[in-house]
């Protein structure tokens, strides 16, 4: 069934940025432009006053299935994704069991297909059980459908193992993703180390714990020639080192999360467990550096690190509560805030959410070019709304943005030519 | 004057007047503890629950004695620290206790912020009896009380706090209160034991104990957690004792008449030499005695019995 999206502002970063109609048929983009010839019976979606964008691509989510379905299932995670305009998501392997073999990868892909919402691309583990010791069967994982490899949450501490992983990955042209954290330096820490951790008596994780691993990984990428993607960088030092690595032509890419460019460690005050994530919220200087990195292209991608946790887990004390917040349903307005601030042009913002992430993992996504998969997000850029976690599609409610007044909302999400999400008229 | 707070969670947010009120209230109870019949009916019919998730003999006993001398009913509840791991939230435990009509919950917990989290969730008053590395406000108050009892005034008072400040809730409470009251606070210890950015709290950091002692009127020693040797904070107990142990010679470098304090329990021969702990300048046992009076005052003020 054909869909005719009319009268919207179409942005396809690097290719098109103008008022136009978009015609979709048989799951693909058929035409973009004015005065299209529309087949009879096409569904019309009026996008007047709205943005028509390539669906967003999130390189970093945790969907918790298998093993922790009470936090999030592939179904609920995918529902949260499309509600936030994300048509493709890449899920980290720290499930139980860990996605370190073909069977788990196939299971995830099956579940995602059954859910029929977003495209779900599994990320395989670097090492067996993400234990940092022996390489996982990266060739098998790749063949089964993994789009990258990572031991996210459990950084590969042994530099030799990391070197071998990068070398081995070259054979499959797959990006190696690292959560940069020196576990010894960060041991026991639960927030950024600084004046506030000192005052609150909370064990700190110094920025250096991230920086030393970024430095190591960049050195190993240089040694091996591997494609290195740095997950959720959060420090002044990381941004500086990525910038420097790129200037030398290394194949290094990086992502930043909306919370790391929006709020600081101040939010931890009151022992707010919704402000506990890893990497932790940092200082204003770090926030500034992340914004500069996004602005000058040092940071390629905005990713959410969507990390659902159950209410009872976040009700534990600050040191016992798990790290992580949900992010899929708030990422768009927080990114658009950077446009209002003048950090990013609207087109660059869409690039960081859609086109660039697809490129980093080599996915045929993130574009509205004729012939591309019809993954589209239609956005009411100026619409104001208040974050009410009770209304999230995610199973979990752990967000520090509850009650925030946001601007910019997804009104329709199309995946593979099917409308998978629409705000009901009552909400508009 | 009465205290307009439901809880005592930390000294950081208290005003000078509030601290003054707490010390004055302790005065009247100090008098009670000197009587032959050491009991007043101020909290008759009230229930105080000591909820201790960490082993503690002296703080728990001190609170228990304080509550009993005020004629409150006291219940000691010491869940094993494994129940924290088991996943019953602190709030669930506390709500159970509250359902039994506890008026005041005294909480000791290994997690910084536990008392604040608890106080937000229950109607009962909450007293923080130590939360991780964060604060131990009644210890801070009893230290202030003991200093004041020696006739020292806080304005311009030179105090050295010596030892593992980074991991010390006692140090944090004292720093906040002493700086607020106008004292000059010197922190002494190896850089590995100084928390990041601590100067922002209005203190000066010294790595050399002898230098820090010049002109000091109060020497406050912290207990060395001996098991931290494995955490690369200091090489050996021997070297720590040489660099930061309080000996009689070092006491002589301070102001004549300087007092020596320690929150206990002391490691004799490590952070403090036995002859110093037992000397006339030591007020360590006064601290323990004053603890009961100070805690009586806090229980009384929070109960709203006045």
Boltz contact constraints between the chains, C-beta under 6 A:
constraints:
  - contact:
      token1: [A, 193]
      token2: [B, 196]
      max_distance: 6.0
  - contact:
      token1: [A, 194]
      token2: [B, 196]
      max_distance: 6.0
  - contact:
      token1: [A, 194]
      token2: [B, 197]
      max_distance: 6.0
  - contact:
      token1: [A, 195]
      token2: [B, 197]
      max_distance: 6.0
  - contact:
      token1: [A, 195]
      token2: [B, 200]
      max_distance: 6.0
  - contact:
      token1: [A, 198]
      token2: [B, 195]
      max_distance: 6.0
  - contact:
      token1: [A, 198]
      token2: [B, 196]
      max_distance: 6.0
  - contact:
      token1: [A, 198]
      token2: [B, 197]
      max_distance: 6.0
  - contact:
      token1: [A, 198]
      token2: [B, 198]
      max_distance: 6.0
  - contact:
      token1: [A, 200]
      token2: [B, 112]
      max_distance: 6.0
  - contact:
      token1: [A, 201]
      token2: [B, 112]
      max_distance: 6.0
  - contact:
      token1: [A, 201]
      token2: [B, 132]
      max_distance: 6.0
  - contact:
      token1: [A, 201]
      token2: [B, 133]
      max_distance: 6.0
  - contact:
      token1: [A, 201]
      token2: [B, 134]
      max_distance: 6.0
  - contact:
      token1: [A, 201]
      token2: [B, 172]
      max_distance: 6.0
  - contact:
      token1: [A, 202]
      token2: [B, 112]
      max_distance: 6.0
  - contact:
      token1: [A, 271]
      token2: [B, 113]
      max_distance: 6.0
  - contact:
      token1: [A, 271]
      token2: [B, 116]
      max_distance: 6.0
  - contact:
      token1: [A, 271]
      token2: [B, 117]
      max_distance: 6.0
  - contact:
      token1: [A, 315]
      token2: [B, 89]
      max_distance: 6.0
  - contact:
      token1: [A, 316]
      token2: [B, 89]
      max_distance: 6.0
  - contact:
      token1: [A, 317]
      token2: [B, 111]
      max_distance: 6.0
  - contact:
      token1: [A, 317]
      token2: [B, 114]
      max_distance: 6.0
  - contact:
      token1: [A, 318]
      token2: [B, 113]
      max_distance: 6.0
  - contact:
      token1: [A, 319]
      token2: [B, 111]
      max_distance: 6.0
